[in-house]
Amino acid sequence: MKKVKAGKIRELSAAEMDKRSAEIREELFKLRFQHATGQLENPVRMRTLRRELARVLTVKHEQAAAAAKPAGKAG
């Protein structure tokens, strides 16, 4: 369970980030069910995934904001 850095996420394309966020959301969904039924073996994994999802969404929003910023205007 290795921590994914934001720099690695920035190297991904928009489609890859969308795919990764969908995978994380699906895994979190499954882990929530395991937690509710008492079958969750590693509760720290939920926190790790939530933070990784936040990193992916943050980078995605940063890139969207940078793209929306008017190009060519200085100062």
C-alpha positions as semicolon CSV with decimal commas, in nm:
position;residue;x (nm);y (nm);z (nm)
1;M;0,000;0,000;0,000
2;K;0,225;0,274;-0,132
3;K;0,130;0,640;-0,106
4;V;0,074;0,802;-0,444
5;K;0,232;1,146;-0,472
6;A;0,063;1,438;-0,647
7;G;0,357;1,459;-0,889
8;K;0,278;1,112;-1,021
9;I;-0,088;1,206;-1,056
10;R;0,003;1,520;-1,253
11;E;0,171;1,295;-1,511
12;L;-0,163;1,126;-1,586
13;S;-0,396;1,240;-1,863
14;A;-0,745;1,366;-1,782
15;A;-0,898;1,036;-1,893
16;E;-0,656;0,839;-1,675
17;M;-0,741;1,059;-1,375
18;D;-1,113;1,002;-1,435
19;K;-1,052;0,628;-1,456
20;R;-0,841;0,629;-1,138
21;S;-1,100;0,830;-0,942
22;A;-1,373;0,587;-1,053
23;E;-1,159;0,291;-0,940
24;I;-1,095;0,453;-0,602
25;R;-1,465;0,532;-0,554
26;E;-1,559;0,172;-0,636
27;E;-1,303;0,033;-0,393
28;L;-1,420;0,273;-0,120
29;F;-1,777;0,159;-0,180
30;K;-1,675;-0,203;-0,127
31;L;-1,471;-0,118;0,182
32;R;-1,766;0,068;0,337
33;F;-1,978;-0,245;0,300
34;Q;-1,706;-0,458;0,457
35;H;-1,679;-0,208;0,741
36;A;-2,056;-0,211;0,800
37;T;-2,066;-0,591;0,815
38;G;-1,759;-0,618;1,036
39;Q;-1,546;-0,792;0,774
40;L;-1,297;-0,510;0,711
41;E;-0,944;-0,634;0,772
42;N;-0,751;-0,308;0,719
43;P;-0,945;0,005;0,821
44;V;-0,648;0,228;0,738
45;R;-0,700;0,145;0,370
46;M;-1,022;0,352;0,373
47;R;-0,837;0,662;0,491
48;T;-0,558;0,605;0,241
49;L;-0,804;0,577;-0,046
50;R;-0,998;0,886;0,061
51;R;-0,678;1,086;0,064
52;E;-0,567;0,950;-0,273
53;L;-0,907;1,043;-0,419
54;A;-0,866;1,392;-0,278
55;R;-0,524;1,419;-0,443
56;V;-0,662;1,310;-0,780
57;L;-0,952;1,555;-0,759
58;T;-0,725;1,838;-0,645
59;V;-0,487;1,791;-0,938
60;K;-0,783;1,765;-1,174
61;H;-0,927;2,093;-1,043
62;E;-0,587;2,263;-1,059
63;Q;-0,553;2,166;-1,424
64;A;-0,908;2,282;-1,500
65;A;-0,839;2,618;-1,334
66;A;-0,515;2,658;-1,525
67;A;-0,693;2,582;-1,853
68;A;-0,970;2,832;-1,773
69;K;-0,724;3,109;-1,694
70;P;-0,697;3,349;-1,989
71;A;-0,378;3,280;-2,178
72;G;-0,155;3,565;-2,289
73;K;-0,256;3,817;-2,023
74;A;0,041;3,930;-1,818
75;G;0,027;4,112;-1,487
